[in-house]
Amino acid sequence: MIEQLKIALEENKNKYISRLADLVAIDTRDIGHGIDGGLEKEGQDYLINMFNNMGATVVKDQVTEEVIQKSIKEFKEGNPGHNYDNRYNVYATFKGNGGKSIMFNGHVDTMPPGDINMWDTPPHEPTIKNGKMYGLGVCDMKGGLVASAMAVELLKDAGISLPGDVIITSVIDEEGGGNGSIAAAMNGQKADAVVVCEPTNYELIAAHMGFIFFKVEIEGLAVHSGSKWLGVSAIEKAIKLMAAIDELEHRWLMKYKHTLLPAPTSNVGVIEGGTAGSTVADYCSFSTCVHYLPEMNHDEVVKEYTNAIYRCCEGDEWLKDHKPNISIYQAGGSFEMNLDHLFVDSFKRSFERATGKELKIVGSPAGCDSRIWKNIAGAPTLQYGPGRQAQCHAVNEYIELEQYLDSILIYAQLIIDWCNR
């Protein structure tokens, strides 16, 4: 069948490329990381029309604050307070012949383009040069999303019937932390196996790290800098607390190891405080991101992190009575797939048949919606898609069209292999 698929791919590749260009041409950006809303509607409506024309059963699912709050309570997953006006998920089901089902998951939202003057070509005018398509979102991740749909189209063009149900979930608000996929999983979307179609550059991601964003706020006592000894610098206290979490990171580096992932890390990404060089700062805050391994969990990371800070406070005359406020403003769990699972074997075989190469299995330090489909929906999950991670959120974003077309072929072969198991 693989030769049959390759022939059909060559005959129809211009159609498949055109479908990708159509979606890239539509502005589907998040606004304020989804807190202020997003422009996904036109892109979702385009996909609804495409899915209907392909013969799918299509469902629109309005994302709500209520379902996100439920997920936060039950799974510690979700980002509250986002604006969902005119923002909905789209689920397309292509009925098969009774075999195993498979889902392909992708997000239609993109980051904003940033400074337009930095782009060589307009972000929403897809341009093909030297075997690459340029445009905002083409790699992250409209390429993977459209490739999954075109895999179904390829099977049809090759005259091959679907051996099992194929479900495509096009979700919103991934760039805001994953609320679209969270809502989809909480509302019952699932399959016998899931592929998250984020760019992986010909590698299969079978694990990623969890993440927690902390904000630590410290109180000081403001006086004129000429009488500094009468005040308390919140900035200096913040430096002391940052040293304490550095020590915790060092302990983690020694304690935790993973075959696919790096050791846990803590990064101070933002520090804010003070009003003038002549005033002792009465306030300082710093914001951090912790990446942790699957063998750890959210609750124990939070406990260790806060304990490290509060233990430091006990040895400080000011901080022991003026403890900092520690809050969490975003979090997502880790993800790990059992490499002995039949779905991994099926993906490896499909990749090798489609490309003639051996598949490399890796982990990712960055979080992804894979965690949601594995941890909330309870489905065997893998991450694979066309494009390079370096192109995500980048000026002059592009995807190599050879990778895009190869992904269509790999996905189509995977549908055949997995659904027939």
N, C-alpha and C positions, 0 to 999 in steps of 0.2 A: 504493500500500500504506500510505502514511503515514496517510491518513484512516481506513483500516480499523483501524490500530493505535490511533489516537486514540479511536475509538468503543469499542474493547475496553478501553482504559485507563479511560475514564470509567465503564464498566459494572462494572469489577472493582476499582476503586481501593480500596474498603474492605477487600477481601481482601489486597491488597498492603500496605496500612498495618498491618493486623492481624499479618501475618507479621513485620514489622519490630518491632512492639511485643512480640511473643512472645520475640524474641531479646534485646531490650533488658532484658527482665524477668529474664534469667538473668545471674548474677554470673560474669563470665569474667575477672576481674582477674589481672594479673601480681603476683607477690609478690617484692619486692626487685628490681624490673626483671628478673624471670625467674631471677635467681641462686638464689632460694629456692623457685622453682617457679611454679605458676600454676593457676588454677581454670577453665581453658578446657573441661574435659571435658564438662560438662553442655551447654554451648553447641554444641560439636561434635556431640554425640549428637543434639541437636535438629535440626541441619542434616542429619545423616545420614538421619534419619527423613524430613525434608522432601524431600531429594533422591531418596530411594528412592520416595516417593510420586509424585514428578514423572517417574519413569521413567529416572533416570540410572543409570549404572554408577558405584558408589561405592567408593573405596579409602581405608582408614585407613593412615597412614604415621607410625610412631613415630619421633620425632626422637631422635637419639643424639649423644653427645659425639664419637664417632668421625667422623661425617660433617662436623661443625663443624670439627674439627681438620684434616681433609683440605682443607676450603675455605680455612682460614687458610693452610695450606701452599701451596696452588695459586693462590689469588686474593687473599690478604691480607684476607679477609672472614670475619667470625665472631667470636663472643663466647664464650670458653671458660668452663667450670665451671658451667653452668646445670643446674638440677634439672629433669629431664624426666619425673618420675613422673606417670602419668596425663595426659600431654600429647602429643597427636598431631595431625598435619595431616589434613585431609579433602579429597579430590579427587573431584569429580563430573564425569563426562563424559556429555554428551547427544549422541548420534550424529546426524549430519546426512547429507545426500545427496551427499557426495563433494567439496564445495567446499573452499575454504580453511578452516583451523581458526582459532579465536580463544579466548584465555583471558582470564578476568576473575579478578584476584587481590585478595584482601582478608584482613585479619587479624581474628580473632575476639576476641583479647585486648584488654583495656582497662587504663588506669592505675587505681589505687585511687581511691576517691571523695574521699579527704581528710577534712576535718572535716564530718561529716554535718550538723551544726547549721547549716552555711553554705548548705545546699540548701533551696530553697523547697518542694520535693516530694522524697520518697525517691528516691534515685538509681536504684533498680531497680523503681520503679513508674512505667512510662511514662505520661506525662500530656500530653494535647493541649490547648493553649490558643492562641487567636489564630493558628491556622494553623501552629503549631509543635509538634513532639513533643519533650518534655523527658525526659532520662534519661541515665545514664552510658553512654558509648560510642555513643550514637545518631548522632553526627556522626563520631566517630573510632573505628571506621569501619564500624559495623554498617549504617548507611544505605547506603553504597556496596556492601557485601558482599551485603546482601539485595536491593538494586536489580538487581544482575547476575543473581541467580536469578529475580527477578520478570520480567526481560526475556525469559527463556526461557518463563516462564509466560504472559506477554503474547502472545508469538507463537502459543502453543498456543491461548489464549483467542480470538485473532483468526483462527484456522484457517489459519495460515501454517506450513508445514513448515520445519525448519531446513535451510538450504542447505549447511552444513558443520558439523563437530563444534564444540561449545561446551564448554569446560572451565572449571570454577570451582574455584579453589584457596582453601580457607579455612585459613589458617595460624595457628600459635601464635607467641608470643614476639616479636612485632614490636616491642613497647614495650621489650623487652630488647636491641634492636639489630638485629633482622631475622633471627634464627636460623631461624625457621619457613620463610620464603621461601628462605633459603640452602639448607636441607635439601631443600626441594622441587625447586629447580633442580639441586642436586647429584645428586639421585636420579632425574633424567631428565624431570621435568615440563617441557613446553614446548609451543608452538603456533606457527602462522605469524605470529601477532601477539598482543600482550599489552596489556591495559588494567589498570593498577593503580588501584583504585577509591577512593583517598584523596580527601578533600574538596578541591575546587578552585574552588568558587563560580562556576560557569559559565565558567571559563577552562580551557584545555588546557595542561598542564605538559609541556614537551618537553625540559627540562634541569633538573638540580639539582646542587648543589655536593657535593663530597666532604668528609669530615670525619675529623679525627684528634684524639683526646683524649690529651694529654700530662700526666704528673705529673713535676715537677722537685723533687728533694729535696736540700737544702743542709745541710752540716755546719758547725757553728760551735764556739766554745770558751766554755763557761759560766764566769762569775765573778760576784762581787757587783757590782751596778751602781755602787757607790761607787768601784770600781777598774776601770771599764769598759775603760780602755786596755790592761789585761792580757788581756782576752778578745777574742773575735771574734763579732759578732752575725750569726747566720745570717739574721735578718730583713733586716738592712741589705744583706747580700750578695744576698738574693733580689730586693730592689728594684733592685739594679744589673743583675741578669740579666733582669728584666722589662723594663727600659729597652732592653736589647739586642734583645729580640724585638719590641718596639715599633718599633725602627728597621727590622727586617726587614719588618714589616707595611707600613711606609711605602714601602719599595722595591717591594713587591708591588703596592701601590696605583698606583704610577707605571708599572709594567711590564705588568700583565695587564688586558685588557679583554674583555668578552663581550657579545654583543648581547642576551642574555636574562637575564644574571646579574650581580650586583654583583661588585666586586673581592674578592680573598681577604682574610680577616680572621683575627686571632688575639685571643681573649678570655681573660683571666685571670678565672676564675669562682670559684675557691676559694683562700684562703691560710690556712695554719695554722702556728703556731710559737710558741715561748716557753712559759714556765711561770709567770712572775711579773714584775711591773714592776720588782722589785728584782734581777732576775737577767738577765745577758746571755744571749740565746737561743742554745742550742747546736744547735738544729734548726729548720728552716723548710721547708715545702713549698708549692708552688702548683700548681694544676691548670688546664689551659687547653684550649680547643677551637679548632682551626684549621679554617676552611672554605676549600676550594680549588676552582679551576676545572677543567673537563674537560681543558683543554690542559696542565695540570700532572698529576703522578701521585704516588702514595703515596710511592714511594722518594725522589723528588727533594725532596718537601716535608719528609720526615723528615731528609734530609741537610742541607738548608738551615737547618732549625730547630735541629738539634743543633749544627751548625757555628757559628751565630750565638751560641749560648750558650757554646760552648767557646772561641771567639775572645775573647769578653769575659773569660773566666777567665784567659787568658794575660796580660792586662794587670793582673791583681790579685795582689798578693803572697800572699794566703791561698788564693784559689781556684785558682791555677795548680798548687798541690800538693794541693788538696782539692776535686777536681772534683765537681760535683753528679751524682747518679744521675738519669738521664732514662729514663722508661718510658712505654709506650703501653698504655692500658687499654681503649680502644675505637676502632674505625675503620670507615669505610665509604667506598667509592669514589664518584666522581662519575658523572653520567649525562647523556648528550646524544643526542637523536634527530635524524637527518637530516630536515630539514623538506621535502625534495624526495621523500621516500619515499611510495609509494602509500598506505600506511596513514594517513599524515597527511592526505592528500587525501580518503581515504575517511571519516575522522573529521569533517573539516570539512564535507563534503557531508551527512553524516548529522545533524550538529548543526543545520545550517541548515534541513534538511527538517523536523526535529522541532520546532524553536523559531521558525523564521522570522527568526532573527538571525544575524549574522556572528560566527564564533568568534574569540576573542582567544587567541593563543598566547603563553605566558609561560614564565619560568623560576622556580625556587624556591631560596632560599638554604638551606632545610632539606633534609636527606637523607631518602631514602625507599627502599622496596623496589624502585622502578623500576630502580635501578642493578643489582640482582641479576638481574632478568629480561633486561636488555640485556647485561650484562657476563659473567654466568656461563652463562645459558641461551642467549645469543646471539640473542634474539628481538627483532624490532622492537617497541618499547615506548612507550606513552604513559600519562600519568597524568590521570585525570578522574574526579570523583565529586561527589555532592551534599554540601552543607554548606560552612561557612566555616572556614578554618584557625583563626580566633580562638576558635572553640568547642572546639578540641582541648585536652584536659587542663583544662577550665574548669569551675568550679562552675556548676550549673544549665545544663549542656550541652544544646543543642537542635539540631534540624534543621528547616528550613522544609519542610513537606510538599510544597509546590509544586515545590521543587528535587528532592526525592526522586522524585516521580512523573515529572518531566521527565527525570530520569536513566534511569528505566526505559524511557521512550520512546526516548531517544537511543541507549541500549545495544541495544535491539531493532532499531532502524533500522540501526545499525552492523553487527549480525550479518548482516542482509540484504545490505547494501552490500558489506562486506569479503568475506564468504564466497562471494559471487557473482563476485568479480573474477577 
